[in-house]
Amino acid sequence: MTIELYHTAHSTCSQKVRITLAEKGLERGKDWIEREVDLGRFQQLDPEYLKLNPNGVVPTLVHDDNVLIESSAILEYLDEVFPKPAMMPADAVGRARLRAWMRYVDEVPTVAVRVPSFANLFAPMRFTNKTDAEFAAHADRLPLRKQFYQRMTQKGFGQKEIDYACFQITQTAERIDKAVADNGGPWILGSQFSLVDAQVAPLFDRFEDMGYGDLWTGLPRFAAWWTAMKARPSFIAAFYSPSRISERYKAHFKTAAQLKEERGY
């Protein structure tokens, strides 16, 4: 058995796969081979990497020469191939509810987290000194998310877009708060730690790292879930240094408060 993970330490989609690998008892450097992809140098767009993942994103999992892409699909694959401990409900209704949650996470908070990430760090760091033509040329290179880049400037996003992203992550926290209450906790689906817990946790970590942790104040059940999540061994294993952008890009990183003071939002 050979497992290779092409990933990036601070990529939220990579982090959820690493949490799931750790839940399955598979240790970084021991049970799976690490292939770090440098997003700052756009290695995800290198021709050799695009042969593995034509979408030009991380992560990519290679298991016994089988190439798997799309992080949420990778989570389900890992749970099927390494069934213990189970991270999907045993019954059909439970699995359907899990997949509904996973689709929501992919479509709402996963999309939302990109906005402040680019506004606070990635766009200003990588593109401030680029001309409009250079910026447009980079967007044209992307197999996915051309429109995402075209919606912003070299400095990132404006207040309207950031406010909406904050609304989306707040809505997600509120839904988790309700789900923990309705299902008896301590996890989103109840007593079972599931794929959706692993899937969504890195998104809250990124928002918290950027200084938006006050968005979920007043949600006691969510707070209990988040505290338990951060204390879980798989979460700790997945967030080795430097898995947070505040640490990886210290010289360029700006918190929400700093961005508000600088730009007014």
Buried (B, 14 or more C-beta within 10 A) or exposed (E): EEBBBBBBBBBBBBBBBBBBBBBBEBEBEEBBEEBEBEBEEBBBBBEEBEEBBEBBBBBBBBBEEEEBBBBBEBBBBBBEEBEEEBBBBEEEEBBEBBBEBBEBBBEBBBBBBBBBBBBBBBBBBBBEEBEEEEBEEBBEEBEEBBEBBEBBBBEBBBEEBBEEBBEBBBBBBBBBBBBBEEBEBBBBBBEBBBBBBBBBBBBBBBBBBBBBBEBBEEBEBBBBBBEBBBEBEBBEBBBEEEBBBBEBBEEBBBBBEEBBEEBEB
